[in-house]
Amino acid sequence: RLESMPEFSVLKTRPMKIGQIIEVIGKVDYDKEVRDKLISELKSGLYERHKSFLSNPLLATIMLLTYDQTADIPNKVTLFYKQAFETLYQRHDAAKGVYKRGHHAGLPLDEFESIFSAFCYRTYINSKYEFSESELLRFFREAIKFCGIESNTEFVVKDSIESVCLIQPDGLVYIFSHRSFQEYFTAVFLSLYRGSDSAEVMQRALNGHRGDNVIEMLHEINPYLFENSYILPNIIKWISKVERLQLDTASGITKFLQASFGDIEINQATGQIASYHLPSGSFAAFCAKIETIYPSSQIYRHLFIVDKPIFFDLDQFLENNSLAFKKIKRWKENRDESFRLTISPTTDSKWLVKSDFGARLEMIRFDIIKLRDEIELRIKNKNSSMKTLLGPI
């Protein structure tokens, strides 16, 4: 006999607010002076700087431990994660209410960090954020082998869960105690890796995963490596495709769009550019990932110009332009103001050249070439300083 199955609801905890964080810290069995100082710091702006990290009681406790060891929570997020990891791995002060946990694998801090960084890179590039027990063992076994360190895999896994609290059980699976730990240790791995395929290794990690912090973290840890091995090669590759294009010609606009964007849409009601798509691997997607670090890479500034349609007079354009396609005429006749015209670089450049679209692309090209020159100058100065540093006294 078939019986109706019970219904299940998936519930997720919300990040704690500042009042809840303060309440948790206030109840921890820990040195009162340290607790009160951290609570004061949280009220004075620390919460806003590290809001994304302070999402559950475990992470709030980690911050308390870190604050006790360093007497400060640095503004640089990577320095905070470094201090947090070192505090978790080395903590031993039972007098302040912290339970002393031995390390099952008995590894020095730097060796455990190397293994965990390799584990994070391996899982990050494969978009693995939760693991069965067998998966956890397999990925750590691969990381241990890569690092060439003699250690018991099961003990290393136990340390990551019990001793360091970077991994935690969640029902039948295991997850990171906070996703940002995976991002931080991936950035650490990239900052230290020096294999002959280092450029490919970096591209594999940084070209996907929009919306996380690996790029910003790697830039903080090693800006020279980041710019020299990732930013500059991508910019130079793109510039080689577009630098000589004549953007007042249909062929120039076509090639520029093909080298840079996915589809671009124009709003029929306003004549303004409404959106552009970011296919994985496109230069526009690359710019979107680095725009918080390099303001000049914010290409949308030139596409979404307020109160400036790409056609100053659409009716006159259609009347005088014999190259206008039927679809742009249908666009004008469409009475739905939400209707958007999708631009195809292979067919629409013949009429786009009659608009100010090429001028907007020219501004993008100018900004990116300027960014290339600035980065090349920084790298040149860095290399010159290194020669001086290594030269005779």
N, C-alpha and C positions, 0 to 999 in steps of 0.2 A: 504494500500500500504506500502510495506516495504521500509524503507529508510535507507541508510547507516548511522551508528552511527558515530559521530565525534570521532577522535582519541585523547586519553589523554596521556600525558607524565608525569611520576613521576620525580620530581626534588628534589634534596636534596642539602642543603647548605654545602659548604666546610668549614672546620675549618679556622678561621682567622689566617693570618700570623702576625708576630710581627709588621710589619709596619701598618697593619690595626688595630691591637689592640691599638697601640700608638695613631693612628688617632682618634679612638673612645673615648679613655680616655681623649684626648686633647679637645674634643668637649663637654664633660659632664659639666653641670653647677655646678661646685664644686670648692672648695678652690684650687686656682692655685698652691700654694706651695705643697699641698698634691699630686696633679696631677703630678707635675714636679718630685717630689721625686720618685713616683711609676714608672714613665716612665724611670727614671735613673736606677732604680732597674731592670726593665724589660730588659734593654740593657746590664746589667751587669750579666746576668745569670738567673734571675728569670723566664723569659719566658721559657727557656729550662727545668727548674725544674718542671714547672706547665703547660707545653704545652697542655696536654690532657684536662685540665680544661678550658683553655682560648680558647673556640671555638666559642663563639657568644657574641654580645654586652652586653646581660644581665649578663653573667658570668664575663665579664671584669669589669662591673660596680660593681658587688658583690665583686670582688677583691679590687677595689678602696675603697669601704666602709670598708672592713676588714682592709686594710692597714691604713686607717685613724684612726680606733679605736685602733689598736695594735702597729702601727709604725713599723711593721715587718710582713713578710710572712714566717712562719716557714718552714724548710726543710721537717719535718715530715708531710706527707700528711694528716694524721688524725688530727693533731693539726690545720692544716689550715682549714679543714672542720668544726671542732669544733668552731674555731674562726669565720668563715664565718656564721655559723648558729646563733651563739650568737649575732653577729653584726646585722644580718637580723631581728632577733626577737626583739632586744632591741633598734634599731636605732630610734632616735627622734630629732636629731639636725637640726632643720629647718633652722638655721642660715647659714649652710653650703650647702644649696641648696637641702637638702634631704626632700622629702615630708613626713610629719608625718602621719603614717597609724595606726589607732587604731586596737586593736585585737578584733575581733568579739566575740570570745569565752571567752575572758578575762582570759585565763589560765596562770599560772606561767610558766616560761620557761621550768622547769624540767618536768612538766606534759605534755606540748605539745610535748616535746622531746620523752617522753615515748610512747605517742600515735603514733607519726609519725614513731618511730622505729618499733613498732609492725606492723603498716601498711606496712612498707617497707619489713619486714621479710615475712609477709603473702603473699605479691605480688611477692617477689623475688623467694620464693621456688616454686611458681606456674608459674614462667616465664611470669608474667604480667607486661608489660612496658607501655601500654597505656590503657585508661579506658573511657568507656562511663560515662555520668553523674551518672547514676544509679549504675554502678559498683563502682565508686569513693565513693559514699555515703555508699554503702554496706560494702566495705572494711574498711572504717573509722569507721563505726558503730561497726564492729567486733573488731577493735583495741581498741576503747573506752571501750567496754564491757570487753575485756581482761584486760585492765589496771585498771578497777574498778573506773574510774573517772567519776563524774557526769558532763556532758557537752552536748551541743547541737551539733549534728553531722554536720548539715548544716553550723554552725558557724565555726567549726573546719576545714571543707573543704574550706570555704572562706578564713580562715587565711592561709592555706597552699598555696592558689593561690594568694591572694591579699596582705596579710600582710608580708608573709615570702618568697614568690616567689620560693618555692620549687617545686610546680606543676604549669604548664602553659597550657592554651588551645592551641590546634593544630588542626585547622579545626573543625571537629565534635567530636573530642576526646580530652582527657587530657593526658599529658605526664609529666615526670620529666623534670625540666628545664635543668638537666644534669643527665645522667644515673648514674654517680658516686655518686650522693646523695643517691640513693636507696642502692647502695653497702655500703656506709659509715654507714647509719643508720641501715642496716642489721647487720653490724659488731658491732655497739653499742648495739643493741638488744641482740646479742649473748654474749657480754661481761658482760651484766647485768643479764641475765636470770639465775635463780638458782632453777628451778623446779626439781623434782625427775627424769624427763625425759630429763635433760639438754644434756646428751650425744647424744640422738636420735635427739633432736632439732638441735644440732650443725652439726651432720652428714648429716641431711636433707639439710642443707644450703650449706655445704662445699663440698659435694661429687659430685656435678654437676657443671654446669656453668663454663666450662673452659674458660680462657681468661679474666676473670674480676679480681677485686682487693679485694674481700671480705676477702680472706685468708690473704693477706699481711696487710690489715687494722686491722683485728682482732689480728694478731701477734703484730702489733704496739701498739694497745690499751691495750691488756692484754696477754703478752707472756706466763705467767705462766699458765693461764687458757687454752690457745691455745695448749700448749704442753702437759699439763696434761690430758686434756679432749678429744683432737682430735688426735694430732700427735702420742703420745706414744701408745694409745690403738690400732691404726691401724698398727703400726710397730710391736708391740708385737704379734698381731694376725697373721701377715704374717710370722714372724720369727718362731712361733710355728709350722708352716706348713713346713718350709724348713730347719730349723737349723740342723737337723740330716740327711738330705738327702746326699747320696753318689753321687756326681756329676761326677764321673767317671764311672757311671753305667747308662744304658738306663732307668731304672725305676726311678732313681734319677732325671735325666734330665726331664723326662715326668712329674713328680709331681711338679718340680720347675716351669716348663712352665705353667702348669695348674693353679698354685697358683699365677702367676704373670702377664702373657701376654695374648694377643689375638694371631692372626697369626703373624708369622715372615717370611719375604721374603729374599731370597738370589739372588743376581744378577749373572746371568749365565756367563757374560763376565769377571767378576773380581773374583768371588767366595767370595765376601764380603757380609756381611749382608746389605741389602738395606733399609729395613724399618721394623717397628713393629707396631702393631695396639693397640689402647688403649680403650678396651671396658669399658663402664661406670661401675664403681665399682671395676675394676681390680686394683691390686697393682701398676702396671705400670702407670695407669692413676693417682693414688694417688701421686706417685713420681713426675709425670709431673707437678702437681699442686703446689708442695712445693719446686721445684728445685731452684726457685729464692731466697728462704729463706735459704735452706740447700744445698750448693753445692755438698755435698757428696751423695745426692739423685739423682744426674744426671746419671741415669743408662745408658743412651745412650752412655756415654763416653767409656764404656766397650764393647758395642755392635758394635759401628761404629769405629773400630780401623783402622786408615788410613794405607793403604799399607800392610795389614795383613789379607789375606783371611782365612776363617775358615778351608779351605783345602789347605795345602801347595803345594800339587801336586794332582790335581783332577784325572788325568789319572791313576796315580799309585794307588790312592785310589780305583777307580772303578775296576781296574785289580785285586787287592788283597783282596778286601772286598766282600765276598760272600753274605753279608747281604744287599748290596745296592739294592734299589728298582728300578723297571723299570722306574719310573718317573724321577729318577735322571739320568738315562742313556738317557732318552728322552731329559732331560734338556741339557746334554752335546752335544747331536746331533743337538739341535735346533740352527739355524743360526741367529736367531733374537736376537741381543745383548740386546734389551730391555726386553727380556723374564725373568721373575722372578719365582723362585721356592718357593712356599708357604710351610712352615714347619708345619706339624701337630704333636703336642706333643704325640698323641696317637699312631702314626704309624712310625714316622721318627726318634725317639730317638735311634733306634738300629744302625743307621749309623751315627747319630750325635755324638754318644759317641766316634767314631773314629776320630773326629775332635778336634779342640781346643775350641769348643763351651762350654763344661763343665767348662773349666778354666775361660771363660768370666763370666759365671754365678757365679762362686766362688768369683770373684772380686766384683760382685754386692752384694752378700750376706755379704761379709766382710765389705763393706762400710756401709750397712744398720745396721748391728749389732753394728758397731762402733758408728753410729749416735744414736742408742738406748742407748748405754752406756753413751754418752755425755749428752743426755737429762735427763736420770735418775739421773745423778750426779747433774745437775742443779736443778732438782726438790728436790732432797735430801738436797742440800745445802739451798734451799729456805725454806723447811720445818724446817730444823734445826735452821735457822735464826729466823723463826717465834716463835719457842719455846723459844728462847733467849729473843725475844722482849716481849713475854707474861709472862716471868718468873719474880721471885721476884727481887727487886733491891738489 
